């Protein structure tokens, strides 16, 4: 009876995932130095985001463009990155 109830009568609700909120710093070599993000946000994802941020800052430097801050707006998440000589600091802010 439980099988029928579980799969055919009550629809399964998807799990609600909370968007990450916090910040992390990444060195110019691509290693994560510090993070205030929850542990559910994987280091692999942090490195992927940080790598793209570092690539954007390096591209701006090669083009002789003064880029101090990079802001990316998604519908539910805002990403703010500030460059430094030794890497970057990235803030993830959920949007309501």
Secondary structure, 3 states (H helix, E strand, C coil): CHHHHHHHHCCCCCCCCCCCCEEEEEECCCCEEEECCCCCCCHHHHHHHHHHHHHHHHHHHHCCCCCCEEEEECCCEEEEEEEECCEEEEEEEECC
